[in-house]
Amino acid sequence: MERQVKDKNILNKFVEDFIQVVDKNRVKYAIVSGFVAISHGRSRGTEDIDLIIEKLSFENFKQLHNDLVKTGFDCIQGTNPLDLFNDYLIENSALRYTRKSQFIPEMEVKFAKDALDEKQIAERVKLPLTNLPFYFSSIETNIAFKEELLKSPKDIGDARHLRIIYSEKLDEKKISELKKLVKKYRLGG
């Protein structure tokens, strides 16, 4: 069984509905990884959208979680906000939200876990070429992560796709600096 969504409209609507709740709760976020390339026309399926959010107090997370549930989302890992907060978010693990009674797509939600994630949120941008109203981590950040850390064929293809689209706008010095930060924070170098 193939667990991927290939219809961009389904993904865009899923993200739109989810982000409306995040925005309502005034939570700063950045969408990262594969959805960035997909939203720029890369033809590939995905089952999840990666979302980094600022660290929240338990009360703020509880409100966000409850609003997501009221809006039609379920957390795959459970229903108790305190358990989700302590067992996943505080431990730097992701929570996975889906629409009720659906398995995909999933929103993979993580707290910013270090200065690199905090930088992604601080430097988040809306990307006009996507025609989407969401905040994404910068193109340079996505390329740096995909080329330096992730390195799977799918990730290298995503990075190549973004390099083509933004060929005249990329800041190669920034990509190089971000790769150094990826080495420092994620690869222990």
Order of alpha helices (4+ residues) and beta strands (2+ residues): alpha-beta-alpha-beta-alpha-beta-alpha-beta-beta-alpha-beta-beta-alpha-alpha-alpha
